[in-house]
Amino acid sequence: MWRDRKWRMKGRKFKKNGNPTHVVAAASPHVDKVDFATLVTYWYSKDGQDLSDKNKKSCSFQKETHTAGSKSYASHVEEMKEERGVNVPIERAELYEKFYTHKDGTPVNDNAAKNIQTMNELMSDPSTQLDCTSSSGSIAWAPNDVYSQVKGPEHSGRVRGLGFGPTPSGRNTKTKITGLRIRSVEEDPKYQEMKNELDSLKAQVANMAQFLQQNAQHFPQGNFGVPDQQSPIGQRSSVASHQSENLREF
């Protein structure tokens, strides 16, 4: 990606007290001269150096530095699914171990090593694992999942370990981690109850439609809802009509 490429070029070419002109002159033949000159000018500008110092200071406060690079969370998740050969969501605790471990398998620092060890111990207990087989999305999470037990509860803003996605308010139900399961809608008892009621109503409507079709010959054509003049109701209606006309004449 271009962002990674710029970062690598700055690491090779940029010198704190260097000469921008010399840096541009030493550009690789594969780099656009104009674009590279613009980039170098920004590196040596006051705004560029102030931002660089600010970012370095912010990074110094971090207890852990991830190794995920600029690749999206979704891309990492898909790679993990392919490696496992199972298309189920990945828990945040599993992503944490991947993102804070070097290629040789060692954690990035002692703090990350401690967190990974604690998460693995909790994950070994089946009662703390999320039922990812019935979850939707790429990353499985819950307010009291293993990740939050180790890293602490969610704060305002985006949910940690999910990239740009859900917010804590999107799943704010307080649940106990013991026996916690993420279930699909179809497994909800209320959903099943409503579904059964709907199926029953559909069956009643179908039976009524079948009854009307089978007995259509017993109903006068085009006279639904209008009493038959030969029926007692129709006769009473006719008498009442004549009486009403006589009263108007009177």
CYANA upper distance limits for C-alpha pairs under 8 A (distance plus 0.5 A):
  1 MET  CA      5 ARG  CA      6.76
  2 TRP  CA      6 LYS  CA      6.61
  3 ARG  CA      7 TRP  CA      6.80
  3 ARG  CA     70 SER  CA      8.43
  4 ASP  CA      8 ARG  CA      6.73
  4 ASP  CA     70 SER  CA      7.67
  5 ARG  CA      9 MET  CA      6.62
  6 LYS  CA     10 LYS  CA      6.59
  7 TRP  CA     11 GLY  CA      6.78
  8 ARG  CA     12 ARG  CA      6.90
  9 MET  CA     13 LYS  CA      6.33
  9 MET  CA     14 PHE  CA      8.19
 10 LYS  CA     14 PHE  CA      5.46
 13 LYS  CA     23 VAL  CA      6.88
 14 PHE  CA     18 GLY  CA      7.71
 14 PHE  CA     23 VAL  CA      7.82
 14 PHE  CA     40 VAL  CA      8.43
 14 PHE  CA     43 TRP  CA      8.13
 18 GLY  CA     22 HIS  CA      8.41
 18 GLY  CA     23 VAL  CA      8.23
 19 ASN  CA     23 VAL  CA      6.94
 20 PRO  CA     24 VAL  CA      6.74
 20 PRO  CA     40 VAL  CA      6.90
 20 PRO  CA     41 THR  CA      7.30
 20 PRO  CA     44 TYR  CA      7.49
 21 THR  CA     25 ALA  CA      6.71
 22 HIS  CA     26 ALA  CA      6.76
 23 VAL  CA     27 ALA  CA      7.16
 23 VAL  CA     40 VAL  CA      7.90
 24 VAL  CA     33 LYS  CA      8.02
 24 VAL  CA     36 PHE  CA      7.34
 24 VAL  CA     37 ALA  CA      6.17
 24 VAL  CA     40 VAL  CA      7.42
 27 ALA  CA     31 VAL  CA      7.26
 27 ALA  CA     33 LYS  CA      7.76
 27 ALA  CA     36 PHE  CA      7.93
 31 VAL  CA     35 ASP  CA      8.35
 31 VAL  CA     36 PHE  CA      7.25
 32 ASP  CA     36 PHE  CA      6.51
 33 LYS  CA     37 ALA  CA      6.53
 34 VAL  CA     38 THR  CA      6.80
 35 ASP  CA     39 LEU  CA      6.74
 36 PHE  CA     40 VAL  CA      6.62
 37 ALA  CA     41 THR  CA      6.56
 38 THR  CA     42 TYR  CA      6.91
 39 LEU  CA     43 TRP  CA      6.85
 40 VAL  CA     44 TYR  CA      6.94
 41 THR  CA     45 SER  CA      6.62
 42 TYR  CA     47 ASP  CA      8.00
 42 TYR  CA     48 GLY  CA      5.93
 43 TRP  CA     48 GLY  CA      5.62
 43 TRP  CA     49 GLN  CA      6.84
 44 TYR  CA     48 GLY  CA      6.92
 44 TYR  CA     49 GLN  CA      6.87
 45 SER  CA     49 GLN  CA      6.74
 46 LYS  CA     50 ASP  CA      6.43
 47 ASP  CA     51 LEU  CA      6.61
 48 GLY  CA     52 SER  CA      6.70
 49 GLN  CA     53 ASP  CA      6.64
 50 ASP  CA     54 LYS  CA      6.64
 51 LEU  CA     55 ASN  CA      6.62
 52 SER  CA     56 LYS  CA      6.70
 53 ASP  CA     57 LYS  CA      6.68
 54 LYS  CA     58 SER  CA      6.76
 55 ASN  CA     59 CYS  CA      6.66
 56 LYS  CA     60 SER  CA      6.80
 57 LYS  CA     61 PHE  CA      7.49
 58 SER  CA     62 GLN  CA      7.63
 63 LYS  CA    111 ASN  CA      7.48
 64 GLU  CA    100 TYR  CA      7.96
 64 GLU  CA    108 VAL  CA      7.51
 64 GLU  CA    109 ASN  CA      7.41
 64 GLU  CA    111 ASN  CA      7.58
 64 GLU  CA    112 ALA  CA      6.92
 65 THR  CA    100 TYR  CA      7.40
 65 THR  CA    108 VAL  CA      7.42
 66 HIS  CA     99 PHE  CA      5.72
 66 HIS  CA    100 TYR  CA      5.32
 66 HIS  CA    101 THR  CA      8.17
 66 HIS  CA    108 VAL  CA      8.00
 67 THR  CA     99 PHE  CA      5.71
 67 THR  CA    100 TYR  CA      6.31
 67 THR  CA    101 THR  CA      7.31
 67 THR  CA    102 HIS  CA      7.29
 68 ALA  CA     98 LYS  CA      8.41
 68 ALA  CA     99 PHE  CA      5.65
 68 ALA  CA    100 TYR  CA      8.31
 71 LYS  CA     75 SER  CA      7.03
 71 LYS  CA     76 HIS  CA      7.66
 72 SER  CA     76 HIS  CA      7.10
 72 SER  CA    163 GLY  CA      8.04
 73 TYR  CA     77 VAL  CA      6.66
 73 TYR  CA    162 LEU  CA      7.37
 73 TYR  CA    163 GLY  CA      6.50
 74 ALA  CA     78 GLU  CA      6.69
 74 ALA  CA    138 SER  CA      7.47
 75 SER  CA     79 GLU  CA      6.81
 76 HIS  CA     80 MET  CA      6.80
 77 VAL  CA     81 LYS  CA      6.73
 77 VAL  CA     89 PRO  CA      8.48
 77 VAL  CA     90 ILE  CA      7.25
 77 VAL  CA     95 LEU  CA      8.32
 77 VAL  CA    138 SER  CA      7.22
 77 VAL  CA    139 ILE  CA      7.99
 78 GLU  CA     82 GLU  CA      6.74
 78 GLU  CA    138 SER  CA      8.43
 79 GLU  CA     83 GLU  CA      6.71
 80 MET  CA     84 ARG  CA      6.74
 81 LYS  CA     85 GLY  CA      6.34
 81 LYS  CA     86 VAL  CA      6.16
 81 LYS  CA     87 ASN  CA      6.20
 81 LYS  CA     88 VAL  CA      7.60
 81 LYS  CA     90 ILE  CA      8.37
 82 GLU  CA     86 VAL  CA      7.45
 82 GLU  CA     87 ASN  CA      8.20
 88 VAL  CA    132 CYS  CA      6.47
 88 VAL  CA    133 THR  CA      6.27
 88 VAL  CA    135 SER  CA      8.24
 88 VAL  CA    138 SER  CA      7.83
 89 PRO  CA    132 CYS  CA      6.09
 89 PRO  CA    133 THR  CA      7.98
 89 PRO  CA    135 SER  CA      7.36
 89 PRO  CA    136 SER  CA      7.75
 89 PRO  CA    137 GLY  CA      6.86
 89 PRO  CA    138 SER  CA      5.06
 89 PRO  CA    139 ILE  CA      5.37
 89 PRO  CA    140 ALA  CA      5.97
 90 ILE  CA     94 GLU  CA      7.17
 90 ILE  CA     95 LEU  CA      7.64
 90 ILE  CA    132 CYS  CA      7.91
 90 ILE  CA    138 SER  CA      6.89
 90 ILE  CA    139 ILE  CA      5.31
 90 ILE  CA    140 ALA  CA      6.14
 91 GLU  CA     95 LEU  CA      7.11
 91 GLU  CA    130 LEU  CA      8.10
 91 GLU  CA    132 CYS  CA      8.46
 91 GLU  CA    139 ILE  CA      6.24
 91 GLU  CA    140 ALA  CA      5.26
 91 GLU  CA    141 TRP  CA      6.67
 92 ARG  CA     96 TYR  CA      6.64
 92 ARG  CA    139 ILE  CA      7.21
 92 ARG  CA    140 ALA  CA      7.16
 92 ARG  CA    141 TRP  CA      6.84
 92 ARG  CA    146 VAL  CA      8.42
 92 ARG  CA    147 TYR  CA      6.45
 92 ARG  CA    161 GLY  CA      6.32
 92 ARG  CA    162 LEU  CA      8.05
 93 ALA  CA     97 GLU  CA      7.07
 93 ALA  CA    116 ILE  CA      8.47
 93 ALA  CA    119 MET  CA      6.87
 93 ALA  CA    146 VAL  CA      6.77
 93 ALA  CA    147 TYR  CA      5.35
 94 GLU  CA     98 LYS  CA      7.08
 95 LEU  CA     99 PHE  CA      6.56
 95 LEU  CA    161 GLY  CA      7.85
 96 TYR  CA    100 TYR  CA      6.53
 96 TYR  CA    116 ILE  CA      8.05
 96 TYR  CA    161 GLY  CA      7.85
 97 GLU  CA    101 THR  CA      6.55
 97 GLU  CA    107 PRO  CA      8.47
 97 GLU  CA    116 ILE  CA      6.39
100 TYR  CA    107 PRO  CA      6.30
100 TYR  CA    108 VAL  CA      6.13
100 TYR  CA    112 ALA  CA      7.01
101 THR  CA    105 GLY  CA      6.21
101 THR  CA    106 THR  CA      5.96
101 THR  CA    107 PRO  CA      4.68
101 THR  CA    108 VAL  CA      6.00
102 HIS  CA    106 THR  CA      5.89
102 HIS  CA    107 PRO  CA      6.54
102 HIS  CA    108 VAL  CA      6.76
106 THR  CA    113 ALA  CA      8.47
107 PRO  CA    112 ALA  CA      6.43
107 PRO  CA    113 ALA  CA      5.72
108 VAL  CA    112 ALA  CA      6.82
108 VAL  CA    113 ALA  CA      7.92
109 ASN  CA    113 ALA  CA      6.74
110 ASP  CA    114 LYS  CA      6.70
111 ASN  CA    115 ASN  CA      6.86
112 ALA  CA    116 ILE  CA      6.55
113 ALA  CA    117 GLN  CA      6.66
114 LYS  CA    118 THR  CA      6.77
115 ASN  CA    119 MET  CA      6.59
115 ASN  CA    150 VAL  CA      7.12
115 ASN  CA    151 LYS  CA      8.40
116 ILE  CA    120 ASN  CA      6.59
117 GLN  CA    121 GLU  CA      6.76
118 THR  CA    122 LEU  CA      6.83
118 THR  CA    150 VAL  CA      7.65
119 MET  CA    123 MET  CA      6.49
119 MET  CA    146 VAL  CA      6.71
119 MET  CA    147 TYR  CA      7.35
119 MET  CA    150 VAL  CA      7.28
120 ASN  CA    124 SER  CA      6.67
121 GLU  CA    125 ASP  CA      7.79
122 LEU  CA    128 THR  CA      7.16
122 LEU  CA    146 VAL  CA      7.02
123 MET  CA    128 THR  CA      6.75
123 MET  CA    129 GLN  CA      6.60
123 MET  CA    146 VAL  CA      7.41
125 ASP  CA    129 GLN  CA      7.65
127 SER  CA    177 ILE  CA      7.91
127 SER  CA    178 THR  CA      5.89
127 SER  CA    179 GLY  CA      5.24
127 SER  CA    180 LEU  CA      7.34
128 THR  CA    145 ASP  CA      7.52
128 THR  CA    146 VAL  CA      7.24
128 THR  CA    177 ILE  CA      6.36
128 THR  CA    178 THR  CA      6.54
128 THR  CA    179 GLY  CA      7.09
128 THR  CA    180 LEU  CA      7.13
129 GLN  CA    145 ASP  CA      8.11
129 GLN  CA    146 VAL  CA      8.12
129 GLN  CA    180 LEU  CA      7.77
129 GLN  CA    181 ARG  CA      8.18
130 LEU  CA    140 ALA  CA      7.77
130 LEU  CA    141 TRP  CA      8.18
130 LEU  CA    145 ASP  CA      8.04
130 LEU  CA    180 LEU  CA      6.84
130 LEU  CA    181 ARG  CA      5.70
130 LEU  CA    182 ILE  CA      6.68
131 ASP  CA    135 SER  CA      7.45
131 ASP  CA    180 LEU  CA      8.43
131 ASP  CA    181 ARG  CA      5.58
131 ASP  CA    182 ILE  CA      5.97
131 ASP  CA    183 ARG  CA      7.68
132 CYS  CA    140 ALA  CA      6.95
132 CYS  CA    182 ILE  CA      7.44
134 SER  CA    182 ILE  CA      7.28
134 SER  CA    183 ARG  CA      6.01
134 SER  CA    184 SER  CA      5.93
135 SER  CA    140 ALA  CA      7.40
135 SER  CA    182 ILE  CA      6.50
135 SER  CA    183 ARG  CA      6.83
135 SER  CA    184 SER  CA      6.81
136 SER  CA    140 ALA  CA      8.38
136 SER  CA    184 SER  CA      8.37
139 ILE  CA    162 LEU  CA      7.27
141 TRP  CA    145 ASP  CA      6.80
142 ALA  CA    171 ARG  CA      7.71
143 PRO  CA    148 SER  CA      7.27
143 PRO  CA    153 PRO  CA      7.61
143 PRO  CA    154 GLU  CA      7.90
143 PRO  CA    168 PRO  CA      8.31
143 PRO  CA    171 ARG  CA      7.56
143 PRO  CA    172 ASN  CA      7.35
143 PRO  CA    173 THR  CA      7.98
143 PRO  CA    174 LYS  CA      7.48
143 PRO  CA    175 THR  CA      7.99
144 ASN  CA    148 SER  CA      6.23
144 ASN  CA    149 GLN  CA      6.72
144 ASN  CA    153 PRO  CA      8.13
144 ASN  CA    174 LYS  CA      8.31
144 ASN  CA    175 THR  CA      7.40
144 ASN  CA    176 LYS  CA      7.44
144 ASN  CA    177 ILE  CA      6.27
145 ASP  CA    149 GLN  CA      6.83
145 ASP  CA    177 ILE  CA      7.06
146 VAL  CA    150 VAL  CA      6.98
147 TYR  CA    151 LYS  CA      6.44
147 TYR  CA    152 GLY  CA      8.30
148 SER  CA    152 GLY  CA      5.30
148 SER  CA    153 PRO  CA      5.86
148 SER  CA    154 GLU  CA      7.74
149 GLN  CA    153 PRO  CA      7.74
154 GLU  CA    159 VAL  CA      7.00
154 GLU  CA    160 ARG  CA      7.85
154 GLU  CA    168 PRO  CA      6.82
155 HIS  CA    159 VAL  CA      8.30
155 HIS  CA    168 PRO  CA      7.66
156 SER  CA    167 THR  CA      8.05
156 SER  CA    168 PRO  CA      7.26
157 GLY  CA    167 THR  CA      6.45
157 GLY  CA    168 PRO  CA      7.64
158 ARG  CA    162 LEU  CA      8.45
158 ARG  CA    163 GLY  CA      8.22
158 ARG  CA    164 PHE  CA      7.33
158 ARG  CA    165 GLY  CA      7.22
158 ARG  CA    166 PRO  CA      6.67
158 ARG  CA    167 THR  CA      5.17
158 ARG  CA    168 PRO  CA      7.25
159 VAL  CA    163 GLY  CA      8.11
159 VAL  CA    165 GLY  CA      7.84
159 VAL  CA    166 PRO  CA      6.55
159 VAL  CA    167 THR  CA      5.77
159 VAL  CA    168 PRO  CA      6.26
162 LEU  CA    166 PRO  CA      7.94
166 PRO  CA    170 GLY  CA      6.80
167 THR  CA    171 ARG  CA      8.23
168 PRO  CA    172 ASN  CA      6.68
175 THR  CA    180 LEU  CA      8.02
176 LYS  CA    180 LEU  CA      7.14
183 ARG  CA    187 GLU  CA      6.74
183 ARG  CA    188 ASP  CA      8.00
184 SER  CA    188 ASP  CA      7.76
185 VAL  CA    191 TYR  CA      7.35
186 GLU  CA    191 TYR  CA      6.84
186 GLU  CA    192 GLN  CA      7.29
187 GLU  CA    191 TYR  CA      7.89
187 GLU  CA    192 GLN  CA      7.81
188 ASP  CA    192 GLN  CA      6.95
189 PRO  CA    193 GLU  CA      6.67
190 LYS  CA    194 MET  CA      6.71
191 TYR  CA    195 LYS  CA      6.54
192 GLN  CA    196 ASN  CA      6.60
193 GLU  CA    197 GLU  CA      6.84
194 MET  CA    198 LEU  CA      6.63
195 LYS  CA    199 ASP  CA      6.64
196 ASN  CA    200 SER  CA      6.67
197 GLU  CA    201 LEU  CA      6.77
198 LEU  CA    202 LYS  CA      6.69
199 ASP  CA    203 ALA  CA      6.74
200 SER  CA    204 GLN  CA      6.81
201 LEU  CA    205 VAL  CA      6.71
202 LYS  CA    206 ALA  CA      6.66
203 ALA  CA    207 ASN  CA      6.67
204 GLN  CA    208 MET  CA      6.65
205 VAL  CA    209 ALA  CA      6.63
206 ALA  CA    210 GLN  CA      6.68
207 ASN  CA    211 PHE  CA      6.63
208 MET  CA    212 LEU  CA      6.71
209 ALA  CA    213 GLN  CA      6.69
210 GLN  CA    214 GLN  CA      6.66
211 PHE  CA    215 ASN  CA      6.64
212 LEU  CA    216 ALA  CA      6.13
215 ASN  CA    219 PHE  CA      7.83
219 PHE  CA    223 ASN  CA      8.19
219 PHE  CA    224 PHE  CA      7.84
220 PRO  CA    224 PHE  CA      7.59
220 PRO  CA    228 ASP  CA      8.46
223 ASN  CA    227 PRO  CA      8.25
223 ASN  CA    228 ASP  CA      8.48
227 PRO  CA    231 SER  CA      7.65
227 PRO  CA    233 ILE  CA      6.84
227 PRO  CA    234 GLY  CA      5.50
228 ASP  CA    233 ILE  CA      7.91
228 ASP  CA    234 GLY  CA      5.63
229 GLN  CA    233 ILE  CA      8.05
229 GLN  CA    234 GLY  CA      4.63
229 GLN  CA    235 GLN  CA      6.08
229 GLN  CA    238 SER  CA      7.90
230 GLN  CA    234 GLY  CA      6.63
230 GLN  CA    235 GLN  CA      6.89
231 SER  CA    235 GLN  CA      6.66
232 PRO  CA    236 ARG  CA      6.67
233 ILE  CA    237 SER  CA      6.66
234 GLY  CA    238 SER  CA      6.70
235 GLN  CA    239 VAL  CA      6.78
236 ARG  CA    240 ALA  CA      6.67
237 SER  CA    241 SER  CA      6.71
238 SER  CA    242 HIS  CA      6.91
239 VAL  CA    243 GLN  CA      6.74
240 ALA  CA    244 SER  CA      6.67
241 SER  CA    245 GLU  CA      6.87
242 HIS  CA    246 ASN  CA      6.74
243 GLN  CA    247 LEU  CA      6.77
244 SER  CA    248 ARG  CA      6.91
245 GLU  CA    249 GLU  CA      6.86
246 ASN  CA    250 PHE  CA      6.67
